[in-house]
């Protein structure tokens, strides 16, 4: 399970997440926040058979992977 201020797949709606992503770009070389689709893809590459994104209250979401 990944709990984070995950960006929407279009990177257009989660203003808090987008600002955090901008902050990471400023503070770290190559830093960025990721979307639910990005995280699901990485989980599938790591061997998880199913994933789903659950949007929570506010800017937070979680990606659940089942192995």
N, CA, C and O of each residue as an XYZ file, in Angstrom:
268
protein
N       0.842     -1.164      0.000
C       0.000      0.000      0.000
C       0.901      1.244      0.000
O       1.875      1.327      0.748
N       0.556      2.181     -0.837
C       1.260      3.462     -0.904
C       0.259      4.549     -0.543
O      -0.778      4.685     -1.192
N       0.569      5.320      0.491
C      -0.292      6.424      0.942
C       0.470      7.710      0.705
O       1.551      7.911      1.259
N      -0.097      8.590     -0.129
C       0.656      9.775     -0.544
C      -0.321     10.784     -1.148
O      -1.484     10.470     -1.400
N       0.163     11.968     -1.369
C      -0.595     12.971     -2.111
C      -0.343     12.703     -3.592
O       0.414     13.418     -4.248
N      -0.985     11.673     -4.096
C      -0.747     11.181     -5.454
C      -1.466     12.085     -6.448
O      -2.603     12.496     -6.217
N      -0.800     12.387     -7.544
C      -1.389     13.229     -8.576
C      -2.410     12.449     -9.385
O      -2.293     11.235     -9.548
N      -3.422     13.165     -9.896
C      -4.355     12.520    -10.814
C      -3.612     12.222    -12.119
O      -2.594     12.851    -12.407
N      -4.106     11.280    -12.899
C      -3.384     10.824    -14.087
C      -3.135     11.931    -15.108
O      -2.149     11.884    -15.843
N      -4.027     12.932    -15.158
C      -3.836     14.060    -16.087
C      -2.935     15.155    -15.510
O      -2.565     16.102    -16.204
N      -2.594     15.007    -14.239
C      -1.779     16.007    -13.532
C      -2.401     17.410    -13.663
O      -1.729     18.375    -14.027
N      -3.712     17.489    -13.353
C      -4.392     18.770    -13.517
C      -5.326     19.149    -12.369
O      -5.801     20.284    -12.333
N      -5.606     18.243    -11.431
C      -6.636     18.536    -10.437
C      -6.141     18.672     -9.004
O      -6.708     19.472     -8.260
N      -5.150     17.964     -8.587
C      -4.712     17.972     -7.197
C      -3.701     19.104     -6.983
O      -2.491     18.890     -7.065
N      -4.212     20.311     -6.707
C      -3.338     21.489     -6.582
C      -2.268     21.279     -5.513
O      -1.112     21.645     -5.729
N      -2.620     20.704     -4.374
C      -1.635     20.458     -3.319
C      -0.541     19.521     -3.818
O       0.645     19.787     -3.623
N      -0.932     18.442     -4.452
C       0.048     17.490     -4.986
C       0.939     18.117     -6.043
O       2.139     17.848     -6.085
N       0.359     18.955     -6.898
C       1.150     19.630     -7.931
C       2.162     20.592     -7.312
O       3.295     20.687     -7.782
N       1.758     21.308     -6.256
C       2.701     22.205     -5.577
C       3.809     21.423     -4.890
O       4.961     21.856     -4.883
N       3.471     20.272     -4.311
C       4.498     19.423     -3.688
C       5.467     18.910     -4.746
O       6.671     18.830     -4.501
N       4.951     18.566     -5.913
C       5.804     18.108     -6.999
C       6.756     19.216     -7.439
O       7.940     18.966     -7.666
N       6.246     20.428     -7.560
C       7.093     21.573     -7.905
C       8.163     21.771     -6.848
O       9.321     22.026     -7.181
N       7.795     21.658     -5.584
C       8.757     21.794     -4.491
C       9.870     20.743     -4.608
O      11.044     21.056     -4.409
N       9.502     19.509     -4.927
C      10.517     18.450     -5.064
C      11.450     18.739     -6.234
O      12.647     18.459     -6.165
N      10.897     19.304     -7.314
C      11.749     19.662     -8.447
C      12.753     20.749     -8.065
O      13.895     20.738     -8.525
N      12.324     21.677     -7.231
C      13.204     22.765     -6.802
C      14.281     22.248     -5.853
O      15.436     22.662     -5.944
N      13.913     21.344     -4.939
C      14.829     20.899     -3.881
C      15.727     19.729     -4.258
O      16.783     19.550     -3.651
N      15.335     18.937     -5.237
C      16.119     17.738     -5.570
C      16.321     17.648     -7.073
O      15.471     18.096     -7.843
N      17.434     17.073     -7.494
C      17.635     16.886     -8.934
C      16.721     15.765     -9.450
O      16.846     14.614     -9.033
N      15.818     16.110    -10.345
C      14.945     15.106    -10.941
C      13.778     14.670    -10.079
O      13.094     13.705    -10.422
N      13.530     15.349     -8.974
C      12.436     14.959     -8.087
C      11.080     15.299     -8.679
O      10.939     16.296     -9.387
N      10.085     14.476     -8.391
C       8.731     14.726     -8.880
C       7.756     13.889     -8.061
O       8.154     12.942     -7.384
N       6.500     14.238     -8.126
C       5.447     13.402     -7.555
C       4.880     12.556     -8.686
O       5.064     12.875     -9.861
N       4.211     11.511     -8.339
C       3.753     10.561     -9.344
C       2.240     10.422     -9.304
O       1.583     10.780     -8.327
N       1.714      9.894    -10.394
C       0.268      9.677    -10.502
C      -0.072      8.259    -10.044
O       0.813      7.426     -9.846
N      -1.352      8.006     -9.882
C      -1.796      6.662     -9.541
C      -1.399      5.661    -10.615
O      -1.026      4.529    -10.305
N      -1.478      6.077    -11.884
C      -1.089      5.192    -12.990
C       0.398      4.866    -12.930
O       0.792      3.725    -13.174
N       1.240      5.869    -12.602
C       2.687      5.621    -12.454
C       2.930      4.561    -11.385
O       3.651      3.588    -11.609
N       2.322      4.764    -10.225
C       2.527      3.868     -9.090
C       2.010      2.460     -9.405
O       2.670      1.470     -9.089
N       0.841      2.374    -10.024
C       0.294      1.070    -10.400
C       1.227      0.346    -11.362
O       1.438     -0.860    -11.241
N       1.781      1.083    -12.313
C       2.725      0.494    -13.264
C       3.960     -0.054    -12.577
O       4.410     -1.155    -12.893
N       4.519      0.710    -11.631
C       5.698      0.239    -10.896
C       5.368     -0.993    -10.073
O       6.176     -1.917     -9.974
N       4.174     -1.005     -9.480
C       3.769     -2.172     -8.686
C       3.641     -3.413     -9.571
O       4.060     -4.502     -9.180
N       3.067     -3.248    -10.752
C       2.930     -4.388    -11.661
C       4.293     -4.882    -12.115
O       4.495     -6.089    -12.246
N       5.235     -3.974    -12.359
C       6.603     -4.376    -12.710
C       7.262     -5.158    -11.581
O       8.110     -6.016    -11.826
N       6.867     -4.857    -10.335
C       7.433     -5.537     -9.168
C       6.711     -6.849     -8.848
O       7.046     -7.519     -7.871
N       5.726     -7.214     -9.667
C       5.084     -8.499     -9.487
C       3.707     -8.481     -8.857
O       3.152     -9.543     -8.578
N       3.141     -7.312     -8.626
C       1.788     -7.247     -8.083
C       0.806     -7.552     -9.217
O       0.933     -7.013    -10.317
N      -0.162     -8.409     -8.945
C      -1.079     -8.833    -10.010
C      -2.229     -7.856    -10.217
O      -2.705     -7.695    -11.341
N      -2.682     -7.204     -9.153
C      -3.785     -6.248     -9.252
C      -3.443     -5.005     -8.443
O      -2.815     -5.085     -7.387
N      -3.862     -3.865     -8.955
C      -3.689     -2.609     -8.221
C      -4.962     -1.793     -8.373
O      -5.727     -1.966     -9.322
N      -5.167     -0.903     -7.416
C      -6.264      0.055     -7.533
C      -5.896      1.326     -6.776
O      -5.157      1.289     -5.792
N      -6.418      2.431     -7.247
C      -6.192      3.726     -6.617
C      -7.458      4.099     -5.856
O      -8.557      4.078     -6.410
N      -7.291      4.436     -4.597
C      -8.409      4.878     -3.759
C      -8.169      6.333     -3.373
O      -7.194      6.643     -2.689
N      -9.053      7.222     -3.809
C      -8.931      8.630     -3.445
C      -9.511      8.821     -2.045
O     -10.606      8.342     -1.750
N      -8.784      9.512     -1.203
C      -9.185      9.742      0.178
C      -9.626     11.191      0.346
O      -9.727     11.923     -0.638
N      -9.884     11.603      1.551
C     -10.292     12.978      1.830
C      -9.125     13.928      1.563
O      -7.980     13.617      1.890
N      -9.414     15.068      0.979
C      -8.379     16.057      0.705
C      -7.490     15.621     -0.459
O      -7.961     14.974     -1.394
N      -6.208     15.973     -0.401
C      -5.323     15.677     -1.530
C      -4.731     14.272     -1.497
O      -4.005     13.891     -2.416
N      -5.024     13.502     -0.462
C      -4.380     12.201     -0.298
C      -5.114     11.076     -1.040
O      -6.330     11.108     -1.227
N      -4.339     10.105     -1.441
C      -4.851      8.896     -2.072
C      -3.986      7.742     -1.602
O      -2.959      7.940     -0.953
N      -4.417      6.530     -1.941
C      -3.572      5.370     -1.702
C      -3.697      4.441     -2.893
O      -4.752      4.327     -3.517
N      -2.594      3.785     -3.187
C      -2.577      2.763     -4.227
C      -2.390      1.441     -3.518
O      -1.444      1.267     -2.751
N      -3.290      0.512     -3.774
C      -3.255     -0.790     -3.142
C      -2.840     -1.809     -4.182
O      -3.424     -1.872     -5.264
N      -1.839     -2.606     -3.862
C      -1.386     -3.664     -4.755
C      -1.553     -5.009     -4.103
O      -1.281     -5.168     -2.913
N      -1.999     -5.983     -4.875
C      -2.173     -7.347     -4.384
C      -1.217     -8.239     -5.143
O      -1.220     -8.264     -6.374
N      -0.405     -8.966     -4.410
C       0.625     -9.799     -5.029
C       0.178    -11.225     -5.157
O       0.926    -12.064     -5.658
